[in-house]
């Protein structure tokens, strides 16, 4: 019996897109943050983007190997600007502000059209709802959920930068089940990637792992990520039919 449905955010409940032009256009915003804190990196926007992207690539390799996520205070000091001579305490204090700017302005995000109706229906049928997101910023997910008007449907929101482990680590999936007080086998996970969402949910013993593909699927999944999801959907409302929860199920 499925009792809980847990969603990914970026690529699943919301469409996400990014490219080099979008990210380069976000660099003046980073420069403004540094200026506000009386720091001048003496880097042009293209130079700053090169430094940040190199740091993100290095960090990406580390977190893929360890399945860990650093808090914003450590990300920018230990990886992104580790090779620059900057005041570490000040940079650490800017960590969340820098992470929020990266997450908010280096990608385009928009709620999928069918997401609200799917959440309303699942909520009305008594399902426990949760959200797990790999993200750099503590503030980004709560802000977006409120802006989309869907925050009220989630009993638990768990982000990698607050928990310290990221998908596909089974630890973050098992922690979600624990906080919802639902057995992992009674949980369904809905995400857009094999490498993070499907593999992670299966490793944690979730009853179902459902995939809805997105732009991020092609960015995150590799040719070796071949573990099949239990179902592939095109529309979030299809989750309702797959888990087959009757309308009269109590909460």
C-alpha positions in Angstrom: 0.0 0.0 0.0 1.5 3.3 -1.1 1.0 5.8 1.8 3.5 8.6 0.7 4.5 10.3 -2.5 7.8 12.2 -2.4 8.7 14.5 -5.2 11.9 16.0 -6.6 11.7 19.7 -7.4 14.0 20.8 -10.2 13.1 19.0 -13.4 10.0 17.3 -11.8 7.6 19.8 -10.2 9.3 22.6 -12.0 10.9 22.9 -15.5 14.5 24.0 -15.3 16.8 25.2 -18.1 20.3 26.6 -18.2 23.0 27.4 -20.6 26.3 29.3 -20.7 24.7 32.6 -21.9 22.2 32.5 -19.0 24.9 31.9 -16.5 27.2 34.5 -17.9 24.4 37.1 -17.7 24.2 36.3 -14.0 27.8 37.2 -13.3 27.1 41.0 -12.7 24.8 39.9 -9.9 27.7 38.1 -8.2 29.8 41.2 -8.7 27.2 43.3 -6.9 27.1 40.9 -4.0 30.8 41.1 -3.6 30.7 44.9 -3.9 28.0 45.1 -1.2 30.5 43.2 1.1 33.4 45.5 0.1 35.2 42.9 -1.9 36.5 43.3 -5.4 37.6 40.2 -7.2 39.0 42.2 -10.1 37.6 39.7 -12.5 35.5 40.5 -15.6 32.2 38.7 -16.0 33.7 36.0 -18.3 36.7 35.6 -16.0 34.4 35.3 -12.9 32.2 32.7 -14.8 35.3 30.7 -15.6 36.4 30.6 -12.0 32.9 29.7 -10.7 32.3 27.0 -13.3 35.7 25.4 -12.7 34.9 25.4 -9.0 31.5 23.9 -9.6 32.9 21.2 -11.8 35.4 20.3 -9.1 32.7 20.3 -6.4 30.5 18.3 -8.7 33.1 15.5 -9.0 33.6 15.5 -5.2 29.9 15.2 -4.4 29.3 12.6 -7.0 32.0 10.5 -5.4 31.0 11.1 -1.8 27.2 11.6 -2.2 27.6 14.5 0.3 26.5 18.1 0.1 28.3 20.9 1.8 26.5 23.8 3.5 26.8 27.1 1.6 29.3 28.4 4.2 31.8 25.7 3.1 31.0 25.4 -0.6 32.4 28.8 -1.7 35.5 28.7 0.6 36.5 25.1 0.0 35.7 24.7 -3.6 34.5 27.7 -5.7 37.0 30.3 -4.6 39.5 28.0 -2.9 42.3 29.2 -5.2 41.7 32.9 -4.6 43.1 34.9 -1.6 39.9 36.1 0.0 38.9 36.7 3.7 37.5 33.3 4.6 35.2 34.4 7.4 33.6 37.0 5.2 33.3 34.7 2.3 31.7 32.0 4.5 29.2 34.6 5.8 28.3 35.3 2.1 27.8 31.7 1.3 24.0 31.5 1.4 23.6 34.7 -0.6 26.0 33.4 -3.3 24.3 30.0 -3.4 20.8 31.6 -3.7 22.0 33.8 -6.5 23.4 30.8 -8.3 20.3 28.7 -7.9 17.9 31.6 -8.7 19.7 33.3 -11.5 21.9 30.7 -13.2 18.9 28.6 -14.2 15.4 29.4 -15.5 12.7 27.8 -13.3 8.9 27.5 -13.9 6.3 25.3 -12.2 5.0 22.5 -14.4 1.4 23.2 -15.4 -0.1 20.0 -14.0 1.8 20.1 -10.7 -0.8 21.9 -8.6 -3.7 19.6 -9.6 -1.7 16.5 -9.0 -0.7 17.7 -5.5 -4.2 18.7 -4.6 -5.6 15.3 -5.6 -2.9 13.3 -3.8 -3.5 15.5 -0.7 -7.2 15.0 -0.8 -6.8 11.3 -1.0 -4.9 11.2 2.2 -1.3 10.7 0.9 1.6 11.9 2.9 3.6 14.3 0.6 7.3 15.1 0.8 10.0 16.8 -1.3 13.7 16.0 -1.6 15.9 18.3 -3.5 19.6 18.4 -4.3 20.3 22.1 -4.1 23.1 24.5 -3.0 20.9 27.2 -1.3 18.9 26.7 1.9 16.4 29.4 0.9 15.7 28.5 -2.7 13.3 25.6 -2.3 11.1 27.2 0.4 11.0 30.4 -1.5 9.9 28.7 -4.7 7.3 26.5 -3.1 5.7 29.6 -1.5 5.9 31.5 -4.8 4.2 28.6 -6.6 1.5 28.4 -3.9 2.2 24.7 -3.2 4.2 24.8 0.1 1.2 23.8 2.1 0.9 20.4 0.6 4.3 19.1 1.8 4.6 17.7 5.3 8.4 17.4 5.0 10.8 19.3 2.7 14.4 17.9 2.8 17.2 19.6 1.0 20.7 18.2 0.5 22.5 21.3 1.7 20.7 21.2 5.0 20.8 17.4 5.5 24.4 16.9 4.3 23.7 13.9 2.0 22.4 14.2 -1.5 20.6 11.9 -4.0 21.3 9.1 -4.8 22.4 8.4 -1.3 19.8 6.2 0.3 20.3 8.2 3.5 18.3 11.2 2.3 15.5 8.9 1.1 15.4 7.0 4.3 15.4 10.2 6.4 12.4 11.4 4.4 10.5 8.1 5.2 11.5 8.4 8.8 10.2 12.0 9.1 7.0 11.1 7.4 6.7 8.0 9.7 6.1 5.8 6.7 7.9 2.6 5.8 10.2 3.0 2.7 8.3 0.2 0.9 5.1 2.3 1.2 6.8 5.3 -0.5 6.7 6.4 -4.1 9.4 8.7 -5.4 8.8 10.9 -8.5 11.9 12.4 -10.2 13.4 13.2 -13.6 16.8 11.4 -13.4 17.9 7.8 -13.3 21.3 8.6 -11.7 19.9 10.5 -8.7 16.2 9.8 -8.4 15.5 6.3 -9.6 18.7 4.7 -8.3 18.4 6.5 -5.0 14.8 5.5 -4.4 15.5 1.9 -5.3 18.6 1.8 -3.0 16.4 3.0 -0.2 13.8 0.3 -0.8 11.0 2.6 -1.9 8.0 0.8 -3.3 8.0 2.8 -6.6 10.3 5.0 -8.5 8.6 7.0 -11.2 10.4 9.1 -13.8 9.2 12.2 -15.7 11.9 13.3 -18.1 13.2 16.9 -18.3 16.0 19.0 -19.7 18.0 18.0 -16.6 17.7 14.3 -17.4 20.1 14.6 -20.3 22.4 16.8 -18.3 22.6 14.4 -15.3 22.2 10.9 -16.6 25.0 9.1 -18.3 25.0 6.1 -20.8 25.8 3.8 -17.9 22.7 4.9 -15.9 20.4 2.2 -17.2 18.4 1.1 -14.1 14.8 1.2 -15.2 12.2 3.2 -13.3 9.0 1.4 -12.3 7.1 3.7 -14.6 7.7 6.6 -17.0 5.1 9.4 -17.2 4.6 12.4 -19.3 2.1 14.2 -17.0 2.3 14.5 -13.2 -1.4 13.6 -13.0 -0.4 10.1 -14.1 1.1 9.5 -10.7 -2.5 9.3 -9.3 -3.4 6.4 -11.6 -0.1 4.5 -11.1 -0.4 4.4 -7.3 -4.1 3.7 -7.6 -5.2 5.2 -4.3 -8.9 5.3 -3.8 -10.6 8.7 -3.2 -12.0 7.6 0.2 -8.6 6.7 1.7 -8.3 8.4 5.1 -5.4 10.5 6.1 
